[in-house]
Structures are given as structure tokens and as C-alpha cells.
Amino acid sequence: MAEDELEALRKQRLAELQAKHGDPGDAAQQEAKHREAEMRNSILAQVLDQSARARLSNLALVKPEKTKAVENYLIQMARYGQLSGKVCQWYQLKTTNIGRS
């Protein structure tokens, strides 16, 4: 789907939620959280190769707080231009010490 179509669907869904619940503040907060999650996933998809994403997904099942910390670390590195390409599983293990804990 194109970005315009996705945005139209989001607005339609937001309007439905507001009409159903009558609380525009709550729906707006949920929409903001949804946008933030999409942004995080987009950045992570750009900086992680498939094996690293798979490992991070597996880690999320066992240690969600550790996963969040690793994601934040990788997003921060990506924002400051400290990553020179996609992060592979080996690099992820080395830089975050996931294998030791």
C-alpha cells in the first residue's frame, strides 16, 4: 500500500475509534504510540539484517526489557550515523553482550 492509502486508513480507523469511545485524547495517544512503534520498526528494519532481527525477536520472548534496551541502543547509533551498514547477528552479540547474559 502507498503511504497515502495507509494514512487514509489510519485516519478512518481513528475516526471510528473516537466515535465508538467518545474519548479523542485516548485515541490520539494510541495513535501516537502506534506511529512511534512503526517508526522504531522501520529504523530497525533498515539497520538489522534478517538473522539479527530474528535473534532480537527471540530475545523479546525471554527478556523484553533487554530487547528494548538493545533496540534503543541500535536506534541511537543509527540516528547518530554510527552504523556503516546493516548490523549482523555477530556484531549485535559483540556490541551488546547479549550472549553473556
Buried (B, 14 or more C-beta within 10 A) or exposed (E): EEEEEEEEEBEEBBEEBBEEEEEEEEBEEBBEEEEEEEEBEEBBEEBBBEEBBEBBEEBBEEBEEBBEEBBEEBBEBBEEEEBEEBBBBEBBBEEBEBEEE
